[in-house]
Amino acid sequence: MSTDLSSLSSLLFVSADPSFPTSISRAQAFADKYQLPYFLDQQGDLAKRTFSKKKNSKSENKTALAPYILYYQGGSVSILQTEKAAPGPVSASFLGGKTEHRRQFGGGKGQLVAKAVGLNQGVVPDVLDASAGLGRDAFVLASLGCKLTLLERSPVIAELLACALEEARGTDIDDIVARMHLINADSSQWLANQTEPVADVIYLDPMYPHREKSSLVKKEMRLFQVLVGEDLDDALLLAAALKKARYRVVVKRPRKGVAIEGQAPNHQLMGKSCRYDIYSIKSLAGLKGG
Ligand SMILES: C[S@@+](CC[C@H](N)C(=O)[O-])C[C@H]1O[C@@H](n2cnc3c(N)ncnc32)[C@H](O)[C@@H]1O
């Protein structure tokens, strides 16, 4: 379930680097809106100091009041994990790093997620990602030409995503992020309020209860588990999605994880660490030339 932010006020503080006035106002606005503690990071560059080996313990103790800090710096925002030996900052940034590498060398339409939504069948479906998270999967699909609506119910995760989309505007991936439209809402409720089908494909990747282990996923998933909680209402989400998708609903699951409760998938695509359950509504062939 999504965690109410008022219950996060001892876990998550909001802060900003003072070198960037826009960061300060945005950080304060977020803290005010969700009643989270805010402090100005007088020294600046808290991310670097938090993870530097040579820490000034006195000053760091003052700022490390919460295990998580939503930190605004320039055009970007990230979550810093302050506890001892914590992994590095988590952001949704689409610029550089692994995202860029995957975009250039990740296998294009041959990627399993692309096949799952039907991109290998000569169609480019509009996709609603109803559990957007950090937008990784959505970005892959948008970079392959799909128009994406991203729904994310956690205000903190939605904020990371909103900043990442803004940060990417005007860069060489501007055309990709222009295809991505973010809404901060609960998808089950949002879908129930729609009177017509909302997308060719609805894509779901809710948190899976025991999704841990893998080292890379670990740092982000650990953070999700604390800040977002488990998505115990995934059956409701699937049922809502099946009513509002035109062609199919696709659900990402751990390779050996059970399917979401309710209607059984029509078929499954197996990957090395994950699986895509496909719920067909009608053939994607209907999208060709249309
Ligand atoms: C495992 S993460 C998704 C990761 C994402 N596929 C990516 O590539 O970054 C699950 C996310 O779905 C969101 N979520 C789960 N159920 C939701 C719902 N009913 N409405 C909106 N967001 C939901 C959670 O808040 C969480 O951020």
The ligand as an ORCA input file, in Angstrom:
! r2SCAN-3c Opt
* xyz 0 1
  C       8.347     -1.857     -8.553
  S       7.980     -0.147     -8.669
  C       7.837      0.106    -10.418
  C       9.163      0.250    -11.125
  C       9.017      0.746    -12.540
  N       8.424     -0.257    -13.408
  C      10.332      1.219    -13.117
  O      10.709      0.732    -14.196
  O      10.980      2.099    -12.514
  C       6.299     -0.084     -8.189
  C       5.739      1.333     -8.134
  O       4.349      1.258     -8.435
  C       3.666      2.171     -7.646
  N       2.282      1.696     -7.540
  C       1.856      0.489     -7.112
  N       0.523      0.396     -7.161
  C       0.080      1.583     -7.641
  C      -1.217      2.117     -7.906
  N      -2.325      1.414     -7.656
  N      -1.294      3.366     -8.398
  C      -0.182      4.085     -8.642
  N       1.079      3.650     -8.386
  C       1.202      2.410     -7.891
  C       4.408      2.148     -6.325
  O       4.158      3.335     -5.578
  C       5.846      2.016     -6.798
  O       6.440      3.289     -6.970
*
